[in-house]
Amino acid sequence: MDGSNPEVGAACMGYSGGNVLDDIDTSEISGAPMTKNRLEAAETSILNGVKLTYTNGEKCAATGEPTKFSLNMYCNPDMEFTEYDFSLGV
């Protein structure tokens, strides 16, 4: 986020709608994420993480509802700081 007073033109916006304090819902999650590395290794252990749901985006033309999206981020204590893994969309 761009400090305590982000501006619309900032390079890194921390929200999708108009209010950085109200447009993000944060919740704890746990599960077996289906990511590239975990699928290849047949890894099924449960990981804890955080789900960020960004709300109050532009209205969807088809539904008339504000758009929203979620990011699920899991913490794997066995991964090094420089390692990463990503979802294949499955």
C-alpha positions as CSV (number, residue, x, y, z in Angstrom):
1,M,0.0,0.0,0.0
2,D,1.1,3.5,-0.6
3,G,1.3,4.7,3.0
4,S,-1.6,6.0,5.1
5,N,-3.0,8.3,2.3
6,P,-2.8,6.4,-1.0
7,E,-3.7,8.3,-4.2
8,V,-5.6,7.0,-7.2
9,G,-2.6,7.5,-9.5
10,A,-0.1,5.7,-7.3
11,A,1.8,2.9,-8.8
12,C,0.6,0.3,-6.3
13,M,-3.0,0.4,-5.2
14,G,-4.0,-1.7,-2.2
15,Y,-7.7,-1.9,-3.0
16,S,-10.1,-2.3,-5.9
17,G,-12.8,0.2,-5.0
18,G,-12.8,3.7,-3.5
19,N,-11.8,3.2,0.1
20,V,-8.6,1.4,1.3
21,L,-10.1,0.8,4.7
22,D,-13.4,-0.6,3.7
23,D,-12.8,-2.5,0.4
24,I,-10.7,-5.4,1.7
25,D,-12.1,-8.3,3.7
26,T,-9.4,-10.4,5.3
27,S,-10.1,-13.9,6.7
28,E,-8.0,-16.8,7.9
29,I,-8.1,-19.9,5.7
30,S,-6.7,-23.5,5.7
31,G,-6.6,-26.0,2.9
32,A,-4.6,-28.1,0.5
33,P,-3.8,-25.6,-2.3
34,M,-3.6,-27.1,-5.8
35,T,-0.5,-25.4,-7.0
36,K,2.0,-26.4,-9.7
37,N,4.7,-27.6,-7.3
38,R,2.3,-29.3,-4.9
39,L,0.5,-31.2,-7.8
40,E,3.7,-32.4,-9.3
41,A,4.9,-33.7,-5.9
42,A,1.4,-35.1,-5.0
43,E,1.5,-33.0,-1.9
44,T,-1.7,-32.9,0.1
45,S,-0.8,-31.4,3.5
46,I,-3.0,-28.7,4.9
47,L,-1.6,-25.2,5.0
48,N,-2.8,-22.1,6.8
49,G,-3.1,-18.8,5.1
50,V,-5.0,-15.6,4.5
51,K,-7.8,-14.8,2.0
52,L,-8.0,-11.2,0.8
53,T,-11.3,-10.3,-0.9
54,Y,-11.2,-6.9,-2.8
55,T,-14.7,-5.4,-3.2
56,N,-16.5,-2.4,-4.7
57,G,-14.9,-2.5,-8.1
58,E,-16.4,-1.3,-11.3
59,K,-20.0,-2.5,-11.9
60,C,-20.3,-5.6,-14.0
61,A,-22.3,-4.9,-17.2
62,A,-24.0,-8.3,-17.1
63,T,-25.1,-8.3,-13.4
64,G,-25.0,-4.6,-12.4
65,E,-23.2,-5.6,-9.3
66,P,-19.8,-4.3,-8.2
67,T,-16.9,-6.6,-9.2
68,K,-14.8,-8.3,-6.6
69,F,-12.0,-10.9,-6.5
70,S,-10.1,-12.9,-3.9
71,L,-6.5,-13.9,-3.4
72,N,-5.7,-16.9,-1.3
73,M,-2.2,-16.9,0.1
74,Y,-1.0,-19.9,2.0
75,C,2.0,-20.1,4.3
76,N,4.4,-23.0,3.8
77,P,7.0,-23.1,6.5
78,D,9.1,-25.6,4.4
79,M,9.6,-23.2,1.6
80,E,12.7,-20.9,1.4
81,F,12.1,-17.1,1.3
82,T,13.2,-17.0,-2.4
83,E,10.9,-19.9,-3.5
84,Y,7.5,-19.4,-4.9
85,D,4.6,-21.5,-6.1
86,F,1.5,-20.6,-8.1
87,S,-1.9,-21.9,-8.9
88,L,-2.6,-23.4,-12.3
89,G,-6.2,-22.3,-12.0
90,V,-7.5,-25.7,-11.1
